[in-house]
């Protein structure tokens, strides 16, 4: 008889398998059918349905089902103003204990014909925008616990990325020219980057991403973990073209799916092991991921972090610079790799700088690199300013050095100033 931890590991393995749908070259109908089946198997329920939002009509059309009849699949579209859908789009995990009795369920005849009782609905979101809903069904009264809801959200997150990538792949097929493929990959990459840094009491945060003409794999993201804690991730996927952009997209989704539980040393170690396992399963020869991930708790002004082969983040305090380099290998090379977790007690006016190597590997017309030495000198000089001023002026000083020389790598920067205790 399997233990709870074994069951949890099996479920995690199954969720990891969904990432093959993100990187695979499947049409949208194929992706949807595979996702519906996988959701049922992972969640241990009877059936699943996936509805996607048509932006023009505002209707959610049934696009795929598993474990349900053809007649149920052919049900009419549902308006996004529907009570269950609108609640899911607002971020709720909507549980219907008995579909046969709940007033929010319209077609009770179809429900009884299918032998359905309980239902769980969560939104599929892409870049904080709902693109549809995924519904799990049980043939008997089922109390969907927090574990079930977290699992459903993780599946929905992977589904959203897979669906979006399937749509982008379909567009790429229409135009086989390499320039179009690069354009789509660049578009996908940019959509992964937050429009603005989050507002967090006790912190001043700024970030920017500067792409090059060539497609890269940079990304950064922020994750609200709970009241007083925020996760910050910055990474670089080593690879070329669309595969690197797709790898970055599903890697980001995995960070988001599991990052909310990565608090403390043990939680972060578990997260990094999961990310490494995912990267090892998906990276091809010559591909890997560098990552710096940190969780800042503003209630007690502490930061827990792990540096996975990435450029070390820098802590600037009273004019002194410290590299935050505890961690381990790049992700995607060694499944058995071990990672050390670092911890720092933060103080008011501390400055943190996270960045990708494109910031320092910036050549001028003479082929000289701006380099880390110039970055640290500039950062120390600006450390007393606001986070936004630090980011903008680091780039300004670098521009003075490189001039109009063409850059060969993307640049990502995150600056965090500690403005005071919470």
C-alpha positions as CSV (number, residue, x, y, z in Angstrom):
1,X,0.0,0.0,0.0
2,X,1.5,3.3,-1.1
3,X,2.3,6.0,1.4
4,X,1.1,9.6,1.1
5,X,4.6,10.8,0.1
6,X,4.7,8.1,-2.6
7,X,1.3,9.2,-4.0
8,X,2.5,12.8,-3.9
9,X,5.7,11.9,-5.8
10,X,3.6,10.0,-8.4
11,X,1.4,13.0,-8.9
12,X,4.4,15.3,-9.3
13,X,5.9,13.0,-11.8
14,X,2.6,13.1,-13.8
15,X,2.5,16.9,-13.7
16,X,6.0,16.9,-15.0
17,X,4.9,14.8,-17.9
18,X,2.5,17.6,-18.9
19,X,5.6,19.7,-19.8
20,X,6.1,17.5,-22.9
21,X,2.9,18.9,-24.2
22,X,4.3,22.4,-23.8
23,X,7.4,21.6,-25.8
24,X,5.8,19.2,-28.2
25,X,4.7,20.0,-31.7
26,X,1.0,19.2,-31.4
27,X,-2.0,20.8,-32.8
28,X,-4.4,22.5,-30.4
29,X,-7.1,19.7,-30.6
30,X,-4.4,17.1,-29.9
31,X,-3.1,19.1,-26.9
32,X,-6.6,19.6,-25.4
33,X,-7.5,16.0,-25.6
34,X,-4.2,14.9,-24.1
35,X,-4.5,17.5,-21.3
36,X,-8.1,16.4,-20.4
37,X,-7.0,12.8,-20.1
38,X,-3.9,13.7,-18.1
39,X,-6.0,15.9,-15.7
40,X,-8.3,13.0,-14.9
41,X,-5.4,10.6,-14.3
42,X,-3.5,13.0,-12.1
43,X,-6.5,14.2,-10.1
44,X,-8.0,10.7,-9.7
45,X,-11.5,11.8,-10.8
46,X,-14.1,10.5,-13.3
47,X,-14.1,13.1,-16.0
48,X,-12.7,16.5,-17.1
49,X,-13.9,19.2,-19.5
50,X,-11.9,22.1,-20.9
51,X,-13.6,25.3,-22.1
52,X,-11.7,28.1,-23.9
53,X,-12.7,31.7,-24.0
54,X,-13.7,33.3,-27.4
55,X,-12.7,36.9,-26.9
56,X,-15.0,38.2,-29.6
57,X,-18.2,36.6,-28.3
58,X,-17.3,36.4,-24.6
59,X,-18.4,32.8,-24.6
60,X,-16.5,29.7,-23.4
61,X,-16.8,26.9,-25.9
62,X,-16.4,23.3,-24.9
63,X,-13.2,22.3,-26.6
64,X,-12.3,18.9,-25.1
65,X,-13.7,16.3,-22.6
66,X,-12.5,13.0,-21.2
67,X,-14.7,10.5,-19.5
68,X,-17.9,12.2,-20.8
69,X,-20.3,11.4,-23.7
70,X,-20.3,13.0,-27.1
71,X,-23.6,14.6,-26.2
72,X,-22.1,16.3,-23.2
73,X,-19.2,17.5,-25.2
74,X,-21.6,19.2,-27.6
75,X,-23.3,21.3,-25.0
76,X,-23.7,25.0,-25.9
77,X,-21.2,27.7,-25.0
78,X,-21.3,29.3,-21.6
79,X,-21.0,33.1,-21.1
80,X,-18.1,34.3,-19.1
81,X,-20.7,36.1,-16.9
82,X,-21.9,32.6,-15.7
83,X,-21.7,32.5,-11.9
84,X,-19.2,29.7,-11.7
85,X,-17.1,30.9,-14.6
86,X,-16.9,34.5,-13.3
87,X,-15.9,33.3,-9.8
88,X,-13.2,31.1,-11.3
89,X,-12.0,34.0,-13.5
90,X,-11.8,36.1,-10.3
91,X,-9.3,33.6,-8.9
92,X,-11.6,31.3,-6.9
93,X,-11.5,27.5,-6.9
94,X,-15.2,26.9,-7.3
95,X,-16.6,23.7,-5.7
96,X,-20.1,22.5,-6.5
97,X,-20.9,19.8,-3.9
98,X,-23.9,18.4,-5.8
99,X,-24.5,19.5,-9.4
100,X,-28.0,17.9,-9.3
101,X,-29.2,20.4,-6.7
102,X,-27.0,23.5,-7.2
103,X,-28.9,26.4,-8.8
104,X,-25.8,27.5,-10.6
105,X,-25.9,24.3,-12.8
106,X,-28.2,24.9,-15.7
107,X,-28.5,21.5,-17.5
108,X,-29.2,19.1,-14.7
109,X,-30.7,16.6,-17.1
110,X,-27.3,16.2,-18.8
111,X,-25.6,16.0,-15.4
112,X,-27.9,13.1,-14.3
113,X,-27.4,11.3,-17.6
114,X,-23.6,11.4,-17.2
115,X,-23.8,10.3,-13.5
116,X,-22.0,13.4,-12.2
117,X,-22.3,14.7,-8.7
118,X,-19.4,17.0,-7.6
119,X,-17.5,19.5,-9.6
120,X,-14.3,21.6,-9.2
121,X,-13.7,24.5,-11.5
122,X,-10.5,26.5,-11.8
123,X,-9.4,29.1,-14.4
124,X,-6.6,28.6,-16.8
125,X,-4.5,31.8,-16.8
126,X,-1.8,33.0,-19.1
127,X,0.1,36.1,-18.1
128,X,-2.6,36.8,-15.4
129,X,-5.3,36.7,-18.1
130,X,-8.0,33.9,-17.9
131,X,-8.2,32.0,-21.2
132,X,-10.6,29.3,-20.1
133,X,-11.6,26.9,-17.4
134,X,-10.8,23.3,-16.5
135,X,-13.5,21.3,-14.7
136,X,-13.0,18.0,-12.8
137,X,-16.0,15.8,-12.1
138,X,-16.8,13.1,-9.5
139,X,-19.6,10.5,-9.8
140,X,-20.2,10.7,-6.0
141,X,-20.2,13.4,-3.4
142,X,-16.6,14.5,-3.1
143,X,-15.1,17.0,-0.7
144,X,-12.4,18.7,-2.8
145,X,-9.6,19.5,-0.2
146,X,-6.9,22.1,-0.4
147,X,-4.6,19.4,-1.8
148,X,-7.0,18.7,-4.7
149,X,-7.4,22.5,-5.4
150,X,-3.6,23.0,-5.4
151,X,-3.2,20.1,-7.8
152,X,-6.0,21.4,-10.0
153,X,-4.3,24.8,-10.1
154,X,-0.9,23.3,-11.0
155,X,-2.5,21.3,-13.8
156,X,-4.4,24.4,-15.0
157,X,-1.2,26.4,-15.1
158,X,0.5,23.8,-17.3
159,X,-2.6,23.5,-19.4
160,X,-2.6,27.3,-20.1
161,X,1.0,27.2,-21.2
162,X,0.5,24.1,-23.4
163,X,-2.6,25.6,-25.0
164,X,-1.0,28.9,-25.7
165,X,2.1,27.3,-27.1
166,X,-0.1,25.0,-29.3
167,X,-1.8,28.1,-30.7
168,X,1.6,29.8,-31.4
169,X,2.9,26.6,-33.0
170,X,-0.2,26.5,-35.3
171,X,0.6,30.1,-36.4
172,X,4.2,29.1,-37.1
173,X,3.1,26.3,-39.3
174,X,1.3,28.7,-41.5
175,X,4.5,30.5,-42.3
176,X,7.6,28.2,-42.5
177,X,10.0,31.1,-42.9
178,X,12.7,31.2,-40.2
179,X,12.1,34.9,-39.7
180,X,8.5,34.2,-38.7
181,X,9.6,31.5,-36.3
182,X,12.0,33.9,-34.6
183,X,9.2,36.5,-34.4
184,X,6.9,34.1,-32.7
185,X,9.5,32.9,-30.3
186,X,10.3,36.5,-29.4
187,X,6.7,37.2,-28.8
188,X,6.3,34.2,-26.6
189,X,9.4,35.2,-24.6
190,X,8.1,38.8,-24.0
191,X,4.8,37.6,-22.8
192,X,6.5,35.8,-20.0
193,X,8.0,39.0,-18.5
194,X,5.8,40.9,-16.0
195,X,4.6,44.3,-17.2
196,X,5.8,45.9,-13.9
197,X,7.4,45.0,-10.6
198,X,5.0,44.2,-7.7
199,X,4.3,46.6,-4.9
200,X,5.4,45.1,-1.6
201,X,5.3,46.9,1.8
202,X,8.8,47.3,3.1
203,X,10.4,46.8,-0.3
204,X,11.1,49.0,-3.4
205,X,11.4,46.8,-6.5
206,X,12.2,47.6,-10.1
207,X,13.0,45.4,-13.0
208,X,13.5,45.5,-16.7
209,X,14.1,43.2,-19.7
210,X,15.9,44.3,-22.9
211,X,15.6,41.7,-25.8
212,X,18.0,41.4,-28.7
213,X,17.1,40.6,-32.3
214,X,18.1,37.0,-31.7
215,X,15.8,34.9,-29.5
216,X,17.1,34.2,-26.1
217,X,15.8,32.5,-23.0
218,X,15.9,35.2,-20.3
219,X,13.0,35.6,-17.9
220,X,12.3,37.0,-14.5
221,X,9.1,36.7,-12.4
222,X,7.6,37.5,-9.1
223,X,5.5,35.2,-7.0
224,X,3.3,36.4,-4.1
225,X,3.6,33.5,-1.6
226,X,1.7,34.8,1.4
227,X,1.3,37.9,3.5
228,X,4.7,39.3,3.9
229,X,6.6,37.0,1.5
230,X,7.5,37.3,-2.1
231,X,9.5,35.1,-4.4
232,X,11.8,36.5,-7.1
233,X,13.2,34.4,-9.9
234,X,15.6,35.3,-12.7
235,X,16.8,32.7,-15.1
236,X,18.5,32.1,-18.5
237,X,17.6,29.1,-20.6
238,X,20.6,28.1,-22.8
239,X,19.5,27.2,-26.2
240,X,18.5,28.7,-29.5
241,X,15.3,29.8,-31.3
242,X,11.8,28.6,-30.5
243,X,12.9,25.6,-28.4
244,X,14.7,27.9,-26.0
245,X,11.6,30.2,-25.8
246,X,9.3,27.3,-25.2
247,X,11.6,25.8,-22.6
248,X,11.6,29.1,-20.8
249,X,7.8,29.3,-20.9
250,X,7.1,25.9,-19.3
251,X,10.0,26.4,-16.8
252,X,8.4,29.6,-15.7
253,X,5.0,27.8,-15.3
254,X,6.7,25.2,-13.2
255,X,8.3,27.8,-11.0
256,X,4.9,29.5,-10.5
257,X,3.1,26.2,-9.9
258,X,5.4,25.1,-7.1
259,X,7.0,28.4,-5.9
260,X,4.1,29.3,-3.6
261,X,5.0,26.5,-1.3
262,X,8.8,27.1,-1.4
263,X,9.2,28.8,2.0
264,X,12.1,28.1,4.3
265,X,15.2,26.1,3.6
266,X,13.3,22.8,3.2
267,X,10.7,24.2,0.9
268,X,13.2,25.8,-1.3
269,X,15.3,22.7,-1.5
270,X,12.3,20.7,-2.6
271,X,11.4,23.4,-5.2
272,X,15.0,23.4,-6.7
273,X,15.0,19.6,-6.8
274,X,11.7,19.6,-8.7
275,X,13.0,22.3,-11.2
276,X,16.2,20.4,-11.8
277,X,14.3,17.1,-12.4
278,X,12.0,18.9,-14.9
279,X,15.0,20.5,-16.7
280,X,16.8,17.2,-16.8
281,X,13.8,15.5,-18.4
282,X,13.3,18.2,-21.0
283,X,16.7,19.7,-21.9
284,X,18.5,18.3,-24.9
285,X,22.2,18.1,-25.5
286,X,23.8,21.5,-24.9
287,X,20.7,22.9,-23.2
288,X,20.5,23.9,-19.5
289,X,19.0,26.5,-17.3
290,X,20.7,28.9,-14.9
291,X,18.5,30.2,-12.1
292,X,18.7,32.5,-9.1
293,X,15.6,32.2,-6.9
294,X,15.0,34.1,-3.6
295,X,12.2,34.4,-1.1
296,X,12.1,37.6,0.8
297,X,10.0,37.7,4.1
298,X,9.3,41.3,5.0
299,X,7.9,40.5,8.4
300,X,11.3,39.6,9.7
301,X,13.5,41.0,6.8
302,X,15.1,37.7,5.9
303,X,15.9,36.3,2.4
304,X,16.3,32.7,1.6
305,X,17.9,32.0,-1.8
306,X,19.5,29.4,-4.1
307,X,21.9,30.2,-7.0
308,X,21.8,27.4,-9.6
309,X,24.8,28.2,-11.8
310,X,23.6,31.8,-12.4
311,X,25.4,35.1,-12.1
312,X,25.5,35.6,-8.3
313,X,23.2,38.2,-7.0
314,X,24.8,41.1,-5.1
315,X,24.0,42.5,-1.7
316,X,25.1,46.1,-1.2
317,X,25.2,47.3,2.4
318,X,26.9,50.4,3.7
319,X,29.0,50.5,0.5
320,X,30.2,46.9,0.9
321,X,29.4,44.3,-1.7
322,X,28.7,40.6,-1.0
323,X,28.1,37.9,-3.6
324,X,25.1,35.6,-2.9
325,X,26.6,32.5,-4.4
326,X,25.3,29.6,-2.3
327,X,23.6,27.0,-4.5
328,X,24.9,24.5,-7.0
329,X,25.1,23.4,-10.6
330,X,23.0,24.7,-13.5
331,X,19.7,22.9,-13.8
332,X,19.1,20.2,-16.4
333,X,22.6,18.5,-16.3
334,X,22.6,16.1,-13.3
335,X,19.4,14.7,-11.8
336,X,21.3,13.8,-8.5
337,X,22.8,17.3,-8.0
338,X,22.6,18.7,-4.5
339,X,21.9,22.4,-3.8
340,X,22.8,24.5,-0.8
341,X,20.4,27.1,0.4
342,X,21.6,30.5,1.6
343,X,20.0,32.8,4.1
344,X,20.6,36.6,4.7
345,X,19.2,38.9,7.4
346,X,18.3,42.1,5.6
347,X,18.6,45.6,7.0
348,X,17.0,48.9,6.1
349,X,18.6,50.6,3.1
350,X,20.1,47.2,1.9
351,X,20.2,47.0,-1.9
352,X,19.9,43.7,-3.8
353,X,20.8,43.3,-7.5
354,X,19.8,40.2,-9.6
355,X,20.8,40.1,-13.3
356,X,21.5,37.8,-16.3
357,X,24.9,37.6,-18.0
358,X,23.7,39.7,-20.9
359,X,24.1,42.8,-18.6
360,X,27.9,42.3,-18.2
361,X,28.7,40.5,-21.5
362,X,28.1,43.7,-23.5
363,X,30.8,44.6,-26.0
364,X,31.8,48.0,-27.3
365,X,33.1,48.6,-30.9
366,X,36.6,47.6,-29.7
367,X,35.3,44.2,-28.5
368,X,35.8,45.1,-24.9
369,X,33.2,43.8,-22.4
370,X,31.5,46.1,-20.0
371,X,32.1,43.4,-17.4
372,X,31.2,42.7,-13.8
373,X,33.8,45.1,-12.4
374,X,32.1,48.0,-14.0
375,X,28.7,46.8,-13.0
376,X,29.7,46.5,-9.3
377,X,31.3,49.9,-9.3
378,X,28.2,51.5,-10.8
379,X,25.8,49.6,-8.5
380,X,27.8,50.7,-5.4
381,X,27.7,54.3,-6.5
382,X,23.9,54.1,-7.1
383,X,22.9,51.9,-4.1
384,X,21.5,54.8,-2.1
385,X,18.9,55.7,-4.9
386,X,15.5,54.2,-5.5
387,X,15.2,50.8,-7.2
388,X,13.9,52.3,-10.4
389,X,16.7,54.9,-10.5
390,X,19.3,52.1,-10.0
391,X,18.0,50.0,-12.9
392,X,17.7,52.9,-15.3
393,X,21.1,54.4,-14.5
394,X,23.0,51.0,-14.6
395,X,21.7,50.7,-18.2
396,X,22.7,54.3,-18.9
397,X,26.3,53.8,-17.7
398,X,26.5,50.6,-19.7
399,X,25.2,52.4,-22.8
400,X,28.0,55.0,-22.4
401,X,30.5,52.2,-22.6
402,X,29.1,50.1,-25.4
403,X,27.8,53.0,-27.6
404,X,25.8,51.8,-30.6
405,X,27.6,48.4,-30.8
406,X,25.2,45.6,-31.5
407,X,24.5,43.4,-28.4
408,X,24.4,39.6,-28.6
409,X,22.4,38.6,-25.6
410,X,19.3,39.7,-23.7
411,X,19.6,41.7,-20.6
412,X,17.4,41.3,-17.4
413,X,17.8,43.2,-14.1
414,X,16.0,43.2,-10.8
415,X,16.8,45.8,-8.1
416,X,15.4,45.5,-4.6
417,X,15.8,48.2,-1.9
418,X,14.8,47.4,1.7
419,X,12.8,50.5,2.7
420,X,12.2,49.5,6.3
421,X,10.8,46.8,8.6
422,X,7.2,45.7,7.9
